[in-house]
Amino acid sequence: MRKKKNLILDFTSLLDVIMILLFVVICNMNNASLEANENAKKSQESLADVEMKLENMQDKLDALSAENEALNMELSGYQLNNGDSVSSEAYKTMLGSTTKVIMKCETGMDTETNKHMVSIDIIIKNKDETARQTTAKIIHDFDLSRKERDEFNARQIGSIKEELKKYLTYADTKLIWVLIEYDYRDENFSNADLEIIHDAVEMIDADLHIPCYIEEMKK
């Protein structure tokens, strides 16, 4: 009878150990299951985000494709007829109504202010007419405060615009093509100078209601 009691006690202890192990295993399985569900949820969200980005990209591609098609249709009127070497009437009309403006920029010292400046030689040409020429300049005054410099540059922009307007008086001009020539290696010519010229040309666009196309040529 005593041996049976010991056997039952030993079996009970073993059962307790087994139950503890099972509890630990079940807890670990539950944690693993929760983690797997969380990872699956994140994967689904990530996939949905990727799909949304792909849809947005596709929408943009479709829009660009439509714009490109519209542009091609618009330009088709300016292409050569059936590969001929003679321009179409629309193309010749466009060329005939374009005024070309070449702005050659050189840096130096302004004799009046003794400060660095950008001198701009301007050549204005329309069809077969004699070219018109004028000049403009941009003064670099670094002694001014930021606010004073902004105001000073605004006056210089207005001065360049008015100088251009005096010579852009061709009645048949439908497009103004502006070429800015400058030496990119010249440390005295900066992006700020380019911005001043661009702003002056854009004001011409707004004042005369004639589209302006700006191109830069680095020497």
C-alpha positions, 0 to 999 in steps of 0.5 A, a space after each residue: 500500500 505504501 508503494 502505491 502511494 509513492 507512485 501516485 505522488 511521483 506521477 502527480 509531480 510529473 503531471 504538474 511538470 507536463 502541465 507547466 511545459 504545455 502552458 509555456 508551449 501554448 503561450 509561446 504558440 499564442 505569441 507567435 500567432 499574434 506576431 504572425 498576424 501582426 506581420 501579415 497585417 503589416 504586409 497587407 498594409 504595405 502591399 496596399 500602399 504599394 498598389 496605391 502608389 502604382 495606381 498614382 504612377 499609372 495615373 501620372 503616366 496616363 496624364 503625361 501620355 495624353 499631354 504628349 499626344 496633344 503636344 504632338 498633335 499641336 506640333 504636327 502643324 509645324 512639321 514638314 509636309 510628307 517629309 518634304 524639305 519645305 516648311 509647312 505654311 503654319 511653320 513658316 508663319 510661326 517663324 515669321 512672327 517670332 522675334 529673336 532676342 540675344 543677350 550676351 553677358 560679360 562681367 566687369 567693373 562699372 565706372 560710375 559706381 566702381 562695383 562689379 557688374 554684368 553688362 548685357 549687349 542685346 540684339 533684337 531681330 525680327 524676320 529680315 529687318 535690320 537688327 536693333 541693338 541696345 544695352 543693359 547692366 546689372 550692378 553687384 552692390 554687396 554693401 546693401 542689406 538683404 532688403 535693400 538689395 531686393 529693392 535694388 534688384 527689383 529696380 534693375 529688373 524693371 530697367 532691363 524690362 523697359 529697355 527691352 520693351 522700347 525695341 520689341 515693337 514689331 506688330 506681328 510678333 507672336 513669340 519672343 525667343 530669348 537666348 542668354 549667352 554667358 560664361 559659366 566659368 566666370 565667378 562674377 556671373 551668378 544664378 542671381 544674375 540669371 534670375 534678374 534677366 529671367 524676371 525681366 523677360 517674364 515681365 515682358 511676357 506679362 506686359 505685352 501678352 506675348 509668350 517668351 521662350 528663354 534658352 541659356 547658352 553657356 560658353 
